[in-house]
Amino acid sequence: MSRARQAAAALAAVFGSPQLRRAELAWGGSIAAEWAHFVALGVFAYEQGGAVAVGIAGVIRMLPAALVGPFAAAAGDRWRRERFLLVVSAVGAAALAGSSLAFYATEGPVAVYVLAAAVGVTTTLFRPALQALLPSLARTPSELVAANGATSTIESFATLVGPVVAGVVVAFVDPGAVFAVGAVALVGSTLLLARVRVEGPSQRARAAGGGLGELLAGFSVLLRARDPRLITSLMVAQAFVRGCLNVLIVVVAFEVLDAGEGMVGYLTAALGVGGLLGAFGAATLAGRRLAVPLGISLVFWGLPIALVAPVPDALAALLLLAVVGAANSVEDVAGFTLLQRIVPDAALTRALGAFWGFAMGGVALGSLVAPLVVEGVGARGALIVVGALLPALIAVSWRRLREIDSATAPAPELELVQGVELFAPLSVAAKEHVARALVPVDVRAGDAVVRAGEPGDRFYVLASGELEVEAEAQGRRTRLDRPGDYLGEIALLRSIPRTATVTALTDARLYALEREDFLAAVTGHSAVSAAADAVVERRLARAATE
């Protein structure tokens, strides 16, 4: 109950932000449409040519996304990410609407398959763009973890709703109607995204360079360093298992459980039910130790699949797939939060685009390999083989995952920036920019930090020690002694000389922010700019009256 309350509080905080709320709800519409399309396409393909056709449909749906997505995602670092998402959502809605028209207008499957590729590309692009956007909407590291938890919760809920609706519609109508329902969901996402806007200096930055180097930067970020490479490899392995599972769900429904078309939707929906439960635990992850939870979640991603084999019962299969869904929620929050911490913001969309290119390639490969495994060892044997893969990989990687946990905690400077009241409205991405720009300054007792009348060139944040502020014109003295206390903003914001002399009463450590970095952080965000102006007016007014 305590963890449930913590999760509920975290989700409430996320949905208390209008920008995060709109982005998360748009995400839900996208995921519901994606999984409704998956169910309808799987049923359509199975009726065309059995398990092999389902595997081919999976390749058609995911392979273009794997090839095109990483390069198209570069636009998410060059353009405003919320506008990029808007375009992607609108194109996806058009592709699903076209799929519905193609289903009814033609007898052959070619147009439906071609448009399935377009749907796969848009859903692949939506993911990295949203995940890159969240650090610019969240205001604190804990809120970012909560936002990732909300993303996982909504994905799980949409993974439940989308397939259930699709299963009912396909059972009583046909796949073409499901395509139309998915298009409506994406239209709703598009309307929500039209009202999302990011403030802050990180959105003004554009990817440097151009040409092939810019397009390949995301791959370079993920592959050149050991930690992002391992995290990416493990999550792509999970994507491969997911591709296998997409085929195995259809095979289990028709060949193992001997059920009808609707069972495909219900088995898929079980992933969503479990995901909702797992999301409550994922939303309360501490935020500092995430690599080990990632590894544990991947173990429970694989084992339940293997356990479906010896118990050919519908209820058991639904429960085991619910465990997989719960593990998926934890994996998403832990894995993507780790990548958001490690990857520089300027290349984040491209890096996540590269990740989803690898992931969709893994899904496509899994969709292709699964029918071959089924043909070679049978449906139950395939479940065991596929389910054993992830636990084996985690056994090999466990030691390195524990080492990653000690290396990826937020920097101490970020915690200091968190304590600066002036910067509170900034997104966590913008605060990380500020934290990286801070320069440590040590002063001894009796030394002056700044002097009245000097030109202002830096903003200072106190980390430890005690300072005395003397406004010489009024003879007023105040003391700064709390971490996060700050000084120097008046001269920078008003372009005037220093209005006070600040002296260290004890040995002290401060962090300095250069004029350009300070003005970029403050003037690039309307709420911070207004707060800074209010602080300046209050301090000047107090000085004038004393």
C-alpha positions in Angstrom: 0.0 0.0 0.0 2.9 2.4 0.7 4.4 1.8 -2.7 1.0 2.3 -4.3 0.6 5.6 -2.5 4.1 6.7 -3.6 3.3 5.7 -7.2 0.0 7.5 -7.1 1.7 10.7 -5.7 4.3 10.5 -8.4 1.7 10.1 -11.2 -0.4 12.9 -9.7 2.7 15.2 -9.8 3.3 14.4 -13.4 -0.4 15.0 -14.4 -0.3 18.3 -12.4 1.9 19.7 -15.1 -0.3 20.6 -18.2 2.6 20.1 -20.6 3.5 16.7 -19.3 -0.2 15.7 -19.1 -0.8 16.5 -22.7 2.4 14.7 -23.9 1.6 11.6 -21.8 -2.0 11.4 -23.0 -0.9 11.8 -26.6 1.6 8.9 -25.9 -1.4 6.8 -24.7 -3.3 7.4 -27.9 -0.2 6.5 -30.0 0.4 3.2 -28.1 -3.3 2.2 -28.2 -3.3 2.8 -32.0 -0.1 0.9 -32.4 -1.3 -2.2 -30.6 -4.7 -2.1 -32.2 -2.9 -2.1 -35.5 -0.7 -5.0 -34.4 -3.7 -7.2 -33.5 -5.6 -6.3 -36.7 -2.5 -6.8 -38.9 -1.7 -10.1 -37.2 -5.2 -11.5 -37.8 -5.2 -10.2 -41.3 -1.9 -11.8 -42.1 -2.7 -15.1 -40.4 -5.8 -15.4 -42.5 -3.7 -14.8 -45.6 -1.0 -17.3 -44.9 -0.7 -18.6 -41.3 2.3 -18.2 -39.0 4.7 -17.5 -41.8 2.6 -14.6 -43.1 2.4 -13.2 -39.5 6.2 -13.2 -39.3 6.5 -11.6 -42.7 4.0 -8.9 -41.7 6.1 -8.2 -38.6 9.2 -7.8 -40.8 7.3 -5.5 -43.2 6.0 -3.4 -40.2 9.3 -3.1 -38.3 12.2 -3.3 -40.8 11.5 0.0 -42.6 11.2 1.6 -39.1 14.6 0.1 -38.1 16.2 1.5 -41.3 14.6 4.9 -41.6 13.8 5.8 -38.0 17.3 6.5 -36.7 18.0 8.9 -39.5 14.6 10.6 -39.5 15.0 11.1 -35.7 17.8 13.6 -36.4 15.0 16.1 -37.1 14.0 15.8 -33.5 17.3 17.4 -32.5 17.3 20.0 -35.2 13.6 21.1 -34.9 11.4 21.7 -31.8 10.7 18.2 -30.5 7.0 18.9 -29.7 6.5 20.0 -33.3 8.3 17.0 -34.6 6.0 14.8 -32.5 3.0 16.6 -33.9 4.0 15.9 -37.5 4.8 12.2 -36.7 1.4 11.7 -35.0 -0.5 13.3 -37.9 1.3 11.2 -40.5 0.6 8.0 -38.4 -3.1 8.9 -38.3 -3.1 9.3 -42.1 -1.4 5.9 -42.6 -3.9 4.1 -40.4 -6.8 5.8 -42.1 -5.3 4.7 -45.4 -5.0 1.2 -44.1 -8.7 1.1 -43.5 -9.5 2.4 -46.9 -7.1 0.0 -48.5 -8.6 -3.0 -46.6 -12.1 -2.2 -48.0 -11.0 -0.9 -51.5 -8.7 -3.8 -52.6 -8.8 -7.5 -52.4 -5.1 -8.0 -52.2 -3.0 -7.4 -49.1 -0.2 -5.3 -50.8 -1.6 -1.9 -49.9 -2.3 -2.9 -46.3 1.3 -4.2 -45.9 2.8 -1.1 -47.5 0.9 1.2 -45.1 1.8 -1.1 -42.2 5.4 -0.1 -42.9 4.4 3.6 -42.7 2.6 3.0 -39.4 5.7 1.2 -38.1 8.0 4.2 -39.0 5.7 6.7 -37.3 5.3 4.7 -34.1 9.1 4.2 -34.0 9.8 7.9 -34.4 7.2 8.8 -31.8 9.0 6.9 -29.1 12.5 8.6 -29.2 11.0 12.0 -29.7 8.7 11.7 -26.7 11.5 10.2 -24.5 13.9 13.0 -25.6 11.1 15.6 -24.9 10.4 14.5 -21.3 13.7 15.9 -19.8 12.7 19.3 -21.2 9.2 19.1 -19.6 10.2 17.6 -16.2 11.6 20.0 -13.6 13.5 17.6 -11.3 15.3 14.2 -11.6 12.6 12.7 -9.5 9.9 14.2 -11.7 11.7 12.8 -14.7 11.7 9.3 -13.2 8.0 9.8 -12.4 7.3 11.0 -16.0 9.0 7.9 -17.3 6.9 5.9 -14.8 3.8 7.6 -16.1 4.9 6.8 -19.7 5.2 3.2 -18.7 1.9 3.2 -16.9 0.1 4.7 -19.8 1.8 2.4 -22.3 0.6 -0.5 -20.2 -2.9 0.8 -20.0 -2.9 1.5 -23.7 -1.5 -2.0 -24.4 -4.5 -3.3 -22.5 -7.1 -1.0 -24.1 -5.8 -1.1 -27.7 -5.8 -4.9 -28.1 -9.0 -5.5 -26.1 -10.8 -3.0 -28.4 -9.2 -4.5 -31.4 -10.0 -8.0 -30.3 -13.7 -7.1 -29.9 -13.9 -5.1 -33.1 -12.1 -7.7 -35.2 -14.3 -10.5 -33.8 -17.5 -8.7 -34.6 -16.5 -6.6 -37.6 -13.1 -6.9 -39.4 -9.5 -5.6 -39.3 -10.4 -2.7 -41.5 -12.6 -1.2 -38.7 -9.8 -1.6 -36.3 -7.5 0.4 -38.6 -10.1 3.2 -38.5 -10.4 3.2 -34.7 -6.6 3.5 -34.5 -6.7 6.5 -36.9 -9.2 8.2 -34.6 -6.9 7.6 -31.6 -4.0 9.2 -33.4 -6.1 12.2 -34.4 -6.7 12.7 -30.7 -3.0 12.5 -30.0 -2.3 15.1 -32.7 -4.7 17.5 -31.2 -3.1 17.2 -27.7 0.4 17.7 -29.1 -0.7 20.9 -30.8 -0.9 22.4 -27.3 2.5 21.2 -26.0 5.3 23.8 -25.9 8.7 23.6 -24.3 10.4 26.6 -22.7 14.1 26.9 -21.9 17.5 27.3 -23.5 17.9 23.6 -24.5 15.1 24.0 -27.1 17.1 26.8 -28.8 20.1 24.6 -29.4 20.4 22.8 -32.7 22.5 19.9 -33.7 26.0 21.0 -34.8 27.4 20.0 -38.1 25.5 18.3 -40.8 25.5 15.5 -43.4 26.2 11.9 -42.6 28.1 12.7 -39.4 25.1 14.3 -37.9 22.8 11.5 -38.9 25.2 8.9 -37.5 25.8 10.8 -34.2 23.1 8.8 -32.4 24.7 5.5 -33.3 28.1 6.8 -32.2 26.8 8.0 -28.8 25.3 4.6 -28.1 28.2 2.4 -29.3 31.4 4.2 -28.4 31.0 4.0 -24.6 30.7 0.7 -22.6 27.7 1.7 -20.4 25.3 2.9 -23.1 26.4 0.0 -25.3 25.5 -2.6 -22.7 22.2 -1.0 -21.8 21.3 -0.7 -25.5 22.4 -4.3 -26.2 20.2 -5.7 -23.4 17.2 -3.7 -24.3 17.6 -4.6 -28.0 17.8 -8.3 -27.0 14.5 -7.7 -25.2 13.1 -6.2 -28.4 14.1 -9.4 -30.3 12.3 -11.5 -27.8 9.3 -9.1 -28.2 9.3 -9.8 -31.9 9.3 -13.5 -31.3 6.5 -13.1 -28.8 4.4 -11.1 -31.3 4.4 -14.2 -33.5 4.2 -16.7 -30.6 1.1 -15.0 -29.2 -0.8 -15.6 -32.5 0.6 -19.2 -32.6 -0.4 -19.9 -29.0 -3.9 -18.5 -29.6 -4.6 -20.7 -32.7 -2.4 -23.8 -32.2 -1.7 -24.2 -28.5 -4.9 -23.0 -26.9 -7.1 -23.8 -30.0 -8.9 -20.5 -29.5 -10.4 -18.0 -31.9 -9.3 -14.6 -33.3 -10.3 -12.7 -30.2 -7.8 -14.6 -28.1 -4.9 -12.8 -29.9 -6.2 -9.5 -28.6 -6.8 -10.9 -25.1 -3.3 -12.4 -24.8 -1.8 -9.2 -25.9 -4.0 -7.3 -23.5 -2.6 -9.4 -20.6 0.7 -7.7 -21.2 -1.1 -4.4 -20.6 -2.8 -5.6 -17.4 0.5 -6.7 -16.0 2.2 -3.5 -17.2 -0.3 -1.5 -15.2 0.6 -3.4 -12.0 4.3 -3.2 -12.7 4.1 0.5 -13.4 3.2 1.2 -9.8 6.5 -0.3 -8.7 8.4 1.3 -11.6 7.1 4.8 -10.6 8.7 4.4 -7.1 12.2 3.5 -8.3 14.6 5.5 -6.3 16.2 7.0 -9.3 19.8 6.4 -8.3 20.0 2.6 -8.6 18.4 1.6 -11.9 20.8 -0.8 -13.7 20.1 -3.7 -11.3 16.3 -3.3 -11.5 16.8 -3.3 -15.3 18.5 -6.7 -15.1 15.9 -8.2 -12.8 13.1 -7.0 -15.1 14.7 -8.6 -18.1 14.9 -12.0 -16.3 11.2 -11.8 -15.7 10.7 -10.8 -19.3 11.9 -14.1 -20.4 11.1 -16.8 -17.8 7.3 -16.5 -18.0 7.4 -17.0 -21.7 9.2 -20.3 -21.2 6.7 -21.3 -18.5 3.8 -21.0 -20.9 5.0 -24.2 -22.7 4.4 -26.8 -20.0 0.9 -25.5 -19.1 -1.3 -25.2 -22.2 -4.1 -23.4 -20.4 -5.6 -20.0 -21.3 -5.7 -18.7 -17.8 -2.1 -19.7 -17.0 -1.0 -18.1 -20.3 -2.8 -14.9 -19.4 -1.3 -14.7 -16.0 2.3 -15.5 -17.2 2.0 -12.8 -19.9 0.8 -10.4 -17.3 4.1 -11.0 -15.5 5.9 -10.2 -18.7 4.0 -6.9 -18.9 4.9 -6.0 -15.3 8.6 -6.6 -16.1 8.3 -4.5 -19.2 7.1 -1.5 -17.2 10.2 -1.7 -14.9 12.5 -2.3 -17.8 11.2 0.8 -19.6 11.5 3.2 -16.7 15.0 1.9 -15.6 16.5 1.6 -19.1 15.3 4.9 -20.6 16.0 6.9 -17.5 19.6 5.5 -17.6 19.9 6.5 -21.3 18.5 10.0 -20.6 21.1 10.5 -17.9 24.1 9.2 -19.9 23.3 10.7 -23.4 23.9 14.5 -23.9 20.7 16.4 -24.5 21.9 17.9 -27.8 22.0 14.3 -29.3 19.3 12.7 -27.3 16.6 12.3 -30.0 19.2 10.9 -32.5 20.6 8.5 -29.9 17.1 7.3 -28.9 16.2 7.2 -32.6 19.2 5.0 -33.1 18.2 2.9 -30.2 14.7 2.4 -31.6 16.2 1.6 -34.9 18.1 -1.2 -33.3 15.0 -2.2 -31.3 12.7 -2.3 -34.3 15.3 -4.2 -36.1 15.3 -6.7 -33.2 11.6 -6.9 -33.3 11.7 -7.5 -37.1 14.4 -10.1 -36.7 12.4 -11.8 -33.9 9.3 -11.8 -36.1 11.3 -13.5 -38.8 13.1 -16.0 -36.6 10.1 -17.1 -34.5 8.3 -19.0 -37.3 11.5 -20.9 -38.1 11.9 -21.9 -34.5 8.3 -23.0 -34.4 8.8 -25.0 -37.5 12.0 -26.6 -36.1 11.0 -27.4 -32.5 7.3 -26.8 -32.3 5.3 -24.1 -30.6 6.1 -25.2 -27.1 9.7 -25.7 -27.8 9.9 -22.3 -29.3 8.4 -20.8 -26.1 11.2 -22.4 -24.1 14.0 -21.4 -26.4 12.9 -17.7 -26.7 12.1 -17.4 -23.0 15.6 -18.6 -21.9 17.5 -16.0 -23.9 17.2 -12.9 -21.6 17.9 -14.7 -18.3 21.1 -16.1 -19.9 22.2 -12.6 -21.0 21.6 -11.1 -17.6 23.6 -13.8 -15.9 26.6 -12.8 -18.1 26.1 -9.1 -17.6 25.1 -8.9 -13.9 28.5 -7.7 -12.5 28.7 -4.8 -15.0 25.1 -3.8 -14.2 26.0 -3.4 -10.6 29.0 -1.2 -11.5 26.8 1.0 -13.7 24.6 1.8 -10.7 27.5 3.4 -8.9 28.5 5.5 -11.9 25.3 7.0 -13.2 23.8 8.9 -10.2 23.1 12.6 -10.8 26.1 14.9 -10.3 26.3 16.7 -6.9 26.2 20.0 -8.9 22.8 19.1 -10.1 21.6 18.6 -6.5 22.9 22.1 -5.7 21.1 23.6 -8.7 18.0 21.9 -7.5 18.2 23.9 -4.3 18.4 27.3 -6.1 14.9 28.7 -5.8 15.4 30.9 -8.8 15.9 27.8 -11.1 13.0 25.8 -9.7 10.8 26.2 -12.9 13.5 24.9 -15.2 13.3 21.5 -16.7 15.7 18.9 -15.5 17.5 19.1 -18.9 18.0 22.8 -18.5 19.2 22.3 -14.9 21.7 19.8 -16.1 23.0 22.4 -18.6 23.4 24.8 -15.7 25.1 22.2 -13.5 27.6 21.3 -16.2 28.5 25.0 -16.7 29.2 25.6 -13.0 32.8 26.4 -12.0 33.9 25.7 -8.4 35.3 28.8 -6.5 36.9 28.4 -3.1 37.3 31.5 -0.9 39.0 31.9 2.5 37.5 33.6 5.5 37.9 37.4 5.1 38.2 37.3 1.3 35.8 39.2 -0.8 33.7 37.3 -3.4 32.5 40.4 -5.2 32.9 44.2 -4.4 30.4 47.0 -4.9 31.0 49.0 -8.0 32.7 46.2 -9.9 31.3 45.0 -13.2 29.1 41.9 -13.0 30.4 38.9 -14.9 29.3 35.9 -12.8 26.4 34.5 -10.9 27.3 32.6 -7.7 25.6 29.8 -5.8 26.8 28.9 -2.2 27.6 25.3 -1.6 29.1 25.5 1.9 30.3 28.2 4.4 29.0 31.6 5.4 29.0 34.9 3.5 28.1 38.4 4.6 26.4 40.8 2.1 27.0 44.5 2.7 25.0 47.0 0.6 27.4 49.9 1.3 25.1 52.7 0.2 22.6 51.8 2.9 25.0 50.2 5.4 22.8 47.1 5.4 24.3 43.6 6.2 22.7 40.2 5.6 24.1 36.7 5.8 24.0 33.8 3.3 24.6 30.5 5.0 22.4 27.9 3.3 23.4 25.7 0.3 21.5 27.1 -2.7 21.7 30.7 -1.5 22.8 32.9 -4.5 24.2 36.3 -5.3 25.2 38.4 -8.3 21.9 38.3 -10.3 21.2 42.1 -10.1 24.3 43.2 -12.0 23.8 40.6 -14.7 20.0 41.2 -15.2 20.2 45.0 -15.0 23.6 45.4 -16.7 24.8 47.6 -13.8 27.8 47.4 -11.5 27.7 45.3 -8.4 25.4 46.7 -5.8 27.0 45.1 -2.7 30.2 43.7 -1.4 30.1 40.0 -0.4 32.7 38.7 2.0 33.4 35.2 3.3 32.9 34.9 7.1 34.3 31.3 7.0 36.1 29.3 4.4 33.5 28.7 1.7 32.9 26.9 -1.5 30.8 28.6 -4.2 30.0 27.6 -7.8 30.1 30.3 -10.4 28.0 30.6 -13.6 29.3 32.8 -16.3 27.2 35.7 -17.5 26.2 34.1 -20.8 25.2 30.8 -19.3 23.2 32.5 -16.5 21.3 34.8 -19.0 20.6 31.9 -21.3 19.1 29.9 -18.4 17.0 32.8 -17.0 15.8 34.6 -20.1 15.1 31.5 -22.0 12.3 30.5 -19.7 9.3 32.8 -19.0 8.7 31.6 -15.5 12.3 31.8 -14.5 12.7 35.3 -16.1 9.6 36.5 -14.2 10.9 35.1 -10.9 14.3 36.6 -11.5 12.8 40.0 -12.2 10.7 39.7 -9.0 13.8 38.9 -6.9 15.7 41.8 -8.3 12.9 44.3 -7.7 12.4 43.0 -4.2 16.0 43.2 -3.3 16.4 46.7 -4.9 13.3 47.9 -3.1 14.5 46.5 0.2 17.8 48.3 -0.3 16.1 51.6 -1.1 14.0 51.6 2.1 16.6 50.5 4.6 
